[in-house]
Every structure is written in C-alpha cells, then in structure tokens.
Amino acid sequence: MAMRAVQDAAQRRAVIGRMAGLLFTVGAVVSLPTNLLFTNPPVGAASRWIDLLAFMSGLVCLLIPWRRVSEGWFQLVPLVGSAEVALSVWGVGAHGGIYSWYFVLVAVFVAYAFESRAQIAGQMLFLAVCFTVPVLYLDDAGTAAIRSLVAVPLLVTVAAMVAYLRESLEAGRAQLAQQARTDELTGVGNRRVRDERLAYELARHRRSGELLALIFLDLDRFKDVNDTHGHLAGDRLLSDVGRVLSDTVRAGDTVSRPGGDEFCVIAPETGAADAQRLTERIELALSELTAVGRPLSASVGLALFPRDGHTAEELIGHADHDQRMVKQAGGAQRARPLHAV
C-alpha cells in the first residue's frame, strides 16, 4: 500500500508538472503579441527577454521526468512562476498591471498542486512579496499599499477556496475508494481486497522465501439461520463474524469476505503449525457466537505457499477445494492433517 501511495504521488507530480509547463508556455505566447500593442508608452526590450524566459521555463517543465523528481524540487515550480510574473509586471512598466492577473493562476496552481497547508502558506507568502515589489516600483507608496491590501487578500482567498475544494474532492474520492474495497455488511475487505492483497503478498514471499497461509471459512448451518430467523438475523450474524475475525487474527493478517457466508484470511509469514494455531483461535472465537441455538462453527480450508501452489489461482482453488471437502464431511473439522513444511 505504501508503494501504491508513492506511485500515485509520482503520477500526480507528472500531471501537475505538465500543467505547469502549459501555463508557462501559454502565458509567454499570449504575452509576446500583447506587448506589441502597447505603444503609449511602448514596452521595452526587457519584456521580450522575460517572455523568452517564461517560454523556456515551460519547455523545461514539459520535458522534466517529474515521476523521478523529488517533492523538494517540485516546490520550485510555483516559486519560479511567481518570480517570472513579477518580472513581467516590472518589464512591461506602465502597463504591467495587466499581467498582475497572472498571479491568480499561480495561486490556483499552488492550492491544487500541494497537499500540505504549510507549503501552501509558504508559497503564498512568497507570491505576496512578488506581487508587492513590482507594484512599489510602478506606483507611489500610497497607491501600491492600496493595491496590495486589496489584491493579496483576494489571492489568498482564491488559494484557500481552491485548496478547500481539492481537499473535499480528495476526501470524497478516498471514501469512495474505501467503500469499493470494503464489504459494507461486515466491514472487512471484499473480493477485490483479497485478490490485491494475495497478489502483493505472493510477490513479497517469492522474494523472501517465507511461507504464507490462505484460510477459507464457510459458516456451517448459515442457511438455517436465514430460514429460521430471517435474513436480518443472518446479516447480523455475518457482521458479528466479521468483527470476531478482525479481532482474532494477527495485526499483519488480512480478513475479507469474497461473498455469501464465506470468509478468507491471508496470513503472511505463516507455516503449517502457525496456521493450525490461528485456525484453532478462529474456531474458538466463532464458537462464542450462536447459530440456531448452537455455537457457530465453520468449515475451514487451508492452502500453504509454496506447498499447495505458486499462484493466487492455485492457492485459492486448493483452499476452496479443501473447505468444500470439510463441508461435505459434515463441517467443523479439518479434511486432512496439517504437515509441517
């Protein structure tokens, strides 16, 4: 999961880095012909060099492999953007106020690109300085103070609103992602979690050479609960089973409900003896629950990596077959003894 977060952050940097490149280049392309329209007074040659600098900055941002660039270097992008906008305002001279609007783009970029509020605050402080300095150069102190007192709070407000909207969208997306991975009834993982976690653990265990246990559980007499007490009682029992399993397994284990009254436990770094002890703890914990007036039991199937398979499909098939053999034999017993690997 940590690796996935790193990959997502790198992908996000790549997208935002390209966005920065487009903003730089488009701003430079728009500014160059616009500056030619200013004739009273005309714009000096410095503005053309500033436009060239902005265009080159855009090309650099488009060419940089942002996936491999650290977060620290990424923070330079809006700093350079603020500085170049300030140079544009200064270079255009009397008409520079028009390019002050570019600071809005920088503020929006900062609020969207950075998740840390401290980083956003630092970037906005630098932006405020970059806005104020050329204004002091172009206007008298009184006018410059008024412009800064109006514009800077507005820029901060824009950044705050964009950051709030981004955080709200990210929170909603995270909630949807969690719901897509969680069994709503029991609160444990769903089939997707089982498949993703098993694939990850198998790759890790192949490298380390450690053993892994996959445990399948099918509740005994669950149909009788639905038939006798109704589906609401069955749902409550499934919810209780999810809670009991989550409380019983170890911290590194993964509990999921692929469907129906079947549950699955992925137990990393677990051999036959440890799997036996974990299964016994689970069966003992489940017996504290009641199904149709009797202690709840489950038919348990087990597959061990690499003894019973080298792929997820092989292990799932083996554990499922083992569990069905137990179910056919009457349930609540092991189909075959565990042998140490």
Protein Blocks (a to p, Z undefined) as FASTA:
>chain_A
ZZmmmmmmmmmmmmmmmmmmmmmmmmmmmmmmmmmmpmbdcddfklmmmmmmmmmmmmmm
mmpcfklpcfklmmmmmmmmmmmmmmmmmmnommmmmmmmmmmmmmmmmmmmpmblklmm
mmmmmmmmmmmmmmmmmmcfklmmmmmmmmmmmmmmmmmmmmmmmmmmmmmmmmmmmmmm
pcfknopacfklmmmmmmmmmmmmmmnopacdddddddehklmmmmmnojklmmmmmmmm
mmmmmmmmcfkbccddfbhjbdcdddehiafklmmmmmmmmmmmmmmpceehiacddddd
ddddfklocbfklmmmmmmmmmmmmmmnngjiafbdcddZZ
